[in-house]
């Protein structure tokens, strides 16, 4: 059984190592873009694996800026950006259309963001988000369910998609993340005391790569 134990006590303990594993045999990534880069402390590690790293977010984070060749401020759907070998988006999708907005049409907005990520990626996408029984905390985030995930897959046209699911009884206590199957992941409920207890890691490789 695949297990991840880390130092953060959050989903980063599984997101970061699985990202590094995804990239370990991809040595020729010239340019990469991280969507939602503010406060993304993993960018120092990511910058060491690609030749040039860019980031985009609604706000500027000076602590992250030093790891980026270019930092775009604004909504990624509205900005004119070029294509990248790799586009990453860790723990951002679930906030989109909810954190800064009313959240009434968040499903469509999240789907649009995933589609935009796919359109910017020439070769690879790497996206993570809480998964399980759907729910929404107004002004904060959602949990993506299977129906929404299938919508994401549909708009990532031209990519071979692979998903992995991990669960953790109590991430803040630093307990381990365990890999589980999709059927088990679908039934996991959000726990307000400890936060998201299940995460989906979506890896996409462009057909023909």
Secondary structure as UniProt FT lines:
FT   STRAND          3..4
FT   HELIX           12..23
FT   TURN            24..25
FT   TURN            27..28
FT   STRAND          31..35
FT   TURN            38..39
FT   TURN            41..42
FT   HELIX           43..47
FT   TURN            48..49
FT   STRAND          52..57
FT   HELIX           62..65
FT   TURN            66..67
FT   STRAND          70..73
FT   TURN            76..78
FT   STRAND          84..90
FT   HELIX           93..95
FT   TURN            96..98
FT   TURN            104..105
FT   HELIX           106..120
FT   STRAND          121..131
FT   STRAND          135..137
FT   TURN            138..140
FT   STRAND          141..144
FT   HELIX           146..155
FT   TURN            157..158
FT   STRAND          159..167
FT   HELIX           171..173
FT   STRAND          177..180
FT   HELIX           182..186
FT   TURN            192..194
FT   STRAND          198..206
FT   TURN            207..208
//
